[in-house]
Amino acid sequence: MITNHEVERQLKAIGFRLGWWGRAEIKELEQVIEPGETIMYCVNGHYENGFALLCVTDHRVLLIDKKPLYLTLEDINYDMISEIDFDARLFDSSVKIHTISKKMRFTCLSTVQLRQATAYIQRRILEFRRQSILAQQIAKPQAGGSESNVSEIEHRITNEHIKTPFAMRRRLPRFYGN
């Protein structure tokens, strides 16, 4: 947990305007941000349940919705994001973040900030996937060792959290073995 002064310093450094709107969410951000974690982008807007704050850090994406009687906190790590979509319209823009188990849509009036945040999220996702592929290639068994029945392409697109490939495995032909 970091202090209120540190959160406000990081928000001012990225050009986020501290106003009356979002003050409860920023106060909750103090409880959520870990020491050593840096806030990269912060955007006020709304999602399916109302007004919220989308905060993009160097470790994860946070959606914070603090109301007097409840708190909604979405914590999405970059390695869990399977797809991200950005839409810009005349007056607002939105981002859809897809994970394995859920889909989140966030809309705001600041198209430029949300587009920059989306681009940063995409870069972080690519970094995590490259690291995962390199780690899998390094851990690949040497020749003569026990080989896996999973092809190299299927092995490369495996989600490390559930250990099953995103794509379906090849099916055997109908008349196999005849």
Secondary structure, DSSP 8 states (H G I E B T S, - for coil): ---HHHHHHHHHHTT----STTHHHHHHHHHH--TT--EEEEEEEEETTEEEEEEEESSEEEEEEE-SS-EEEEEEEGGGEEEEEEEE-SS-EEEEEEESS-EEEEEES-HHHHHHHHHHHHHHHHHHHHHHHHHHHHTS--TTS---SS-HHHHHTEETTTTEESS------TTTT-
